[in-house]
Each structure stands twice: as structure tokens, then as C-alpha cells.
Amino acid sequence: MAVTSEATTLWFGDLMSGNGTVSLDSSDAAELKVDWKARSEGGAATSTPEELLGAAHSACFAMAFSNALAQNGTPPESLQVTAAVTFSVQEGGITGSHLLVSAKVPGLAEEDFDRLAGEAKDGCPVSKALAGIPITLEASLA
């Protein structure tokens, strides 16, 4: 079964001085402010496409890694996954995604943990969609 998820952006004005909102339509979970200043310079109360991409990447990796751990017979107690997606105006766009993972997985050897984390990074559907950028992984057992 295929599932299609939707989000809608409503934008006002030009790129530099304009602004908009992104609505998470499928879940109705949030409406987020977006603008160029936050994207190119950073900002606290405004989201960016890269933050949304980071949310997708961290959630996808967490699901893929928890599945790999369970199939290994060592399901996780918990996973904390942060995806840091970098945008650079000078370099022409999104330059990478860094996955930072802290996991509680009883009875799992470090080498198996590292192998499974790497396989989950490569196999996660969002990682596959991001194949055009470097994806790095920093994973540790808590």
C-alpha cells in the first residue's frame, strides 16, 4: 500500500523580504513560519526547509535503525536521533546531513551496533532520497 503525505506552503512577497507558512496537511500537526532570513542566517521562531528535512531524516533513520536492531534480536530501549542538515548560500544549497545517535540497546556489542547503524543510514528511504549530498553518522551506545 502506498501512502502519500502532504504539506502546503503559502508564500507572500519576494524571496528576500517575503515570508510564508508551511502546513503539515496530512497530520494537521503544525503550521510553521518560513522566510529567507531564517534560512540563510538562522532564526529562532521560524522554520526552514532544512529543519523540516532534518525532521524527516531523523525520524526515518530512527525507524530504520529500530527495525534493524529488532531483527538482530536486540530491540532498543530508546534511540535519540538528531539530523543536522546544513544549507550554504555560498555553496549553492544543502551541503549535507549529519546523523547524531545515542542509543540504549542492552546486550549489543559495539561492532554490531556500528554495523547496524551504518546499514540503517544507507537503507533509510530519506537517506536514499538525499543521495546527492554527503550523509555522515555519529552513533554511540548510552
RAJO-V574614 format. One record per backbone hydrogen bond with DSSP energy under -0.5 kcal/mol. CO is the residue of the C=O (numbers start at 1). NH is the residue of the N-H. E is the energy in kcal/mol with one decimal. If there is no record, write none. Layout:
# RAJO-V574614
CO_NH_E + CO_NH_E
This chain:
# RAJO-V574614
3_5_-0.5 + 6_25_-0.6 + 6_26_-1.9 + 8_23_-3.2 + 9_11_-0.5 + 10_21_-1.9 + 12_19_-1.9 + 14_18_-1.7 + 15_36_-0.6 + 18_36_-0.5 + 19_12_-2.9 + 20_34_-2.4 + 21_10_-2.4 + 22_32_-3.1 + 23_8_-2.1 + 23_25_-1.4 + 24_28_-1.8 + 24_29_-0.6 + 30_24_-2.7 + 32_22_-2.9 + 33_47_-2.7 + 34_20_-2.5 + 35_39_-1.6 + 36_40_-3.0 + 37_41_-2.7 + 37_42_-0.7 + 38_42_-1.3 + 47_35_-0.6 + 48_52_-2.0 + 49_53_-2.3 + 50_54_-2.5 + 51_55_-2.2 + 52_56_-2.1 + 53_57_-2.7 + 54_58_-2.8 + 55_59_-2.1 + 56_60_-2.4 + 57_61_-2.7 + 58_62_-2.3 + 59_63_-2.1 + 60_64_-2.7 + 61_65_-3.2 + 62_66_-2.3 + 63_67_-1.9 + 64_68_-2.3 + 65_69_-2.7 + 66_70_-2.2 + 67_71_-2.7 + 68_72_-1.2 + 69_74_-2.6 + 70_73_-1.6 + 78_104_-2.6 + 79_81_-0.5 + 80_102_-2.3 + 82_84_-0.6 + 82_100_-3.0 + 83_85_-0.8 + 84_86_-0.5 + 84_98_-2.1 + 86_95_-2.4 + 86_96_-0.8 + 88_93_-2.7 + 89_92_-1.0 + 93_88_-2.8 + 95_134_-0.6 + 96_86_-2.3 + 97_99_-0.6 + 97_136_-2.2 + 98_84_-2.7 + 98_100_-0.6 + 99_101_-0.5 + 99_138_-2.7 + 100_82_-2.5 + 101_140_-2.0 + 102_80_-2.7 + 103_105_-0.6 + 103_142_-4.1 + 104_77_-3.2 + 104_78_-1.3 + 105_108_-1.1 + 109_113_-2.4 + 110_114_-2.7 + 111_115_-2.0 + 112_116_-2.7 + 113_117_-2.5 + 114_118_-2.2 + 115_119_-2.3 + 116_120_-2.3 + 117_121_-2.3 + 118_122_-2.2 + 119_123_-2.2 + 120_124_-1.9 + 124_128_-2.2 + 125_129_-1.9 + 126_130_-1.5 + 128_131_-1.3 + 130_133_-2.3 + 134_97_-2.1 + 136_99_-3.1 + 138_101_-2.9 + 140_103_-2.3
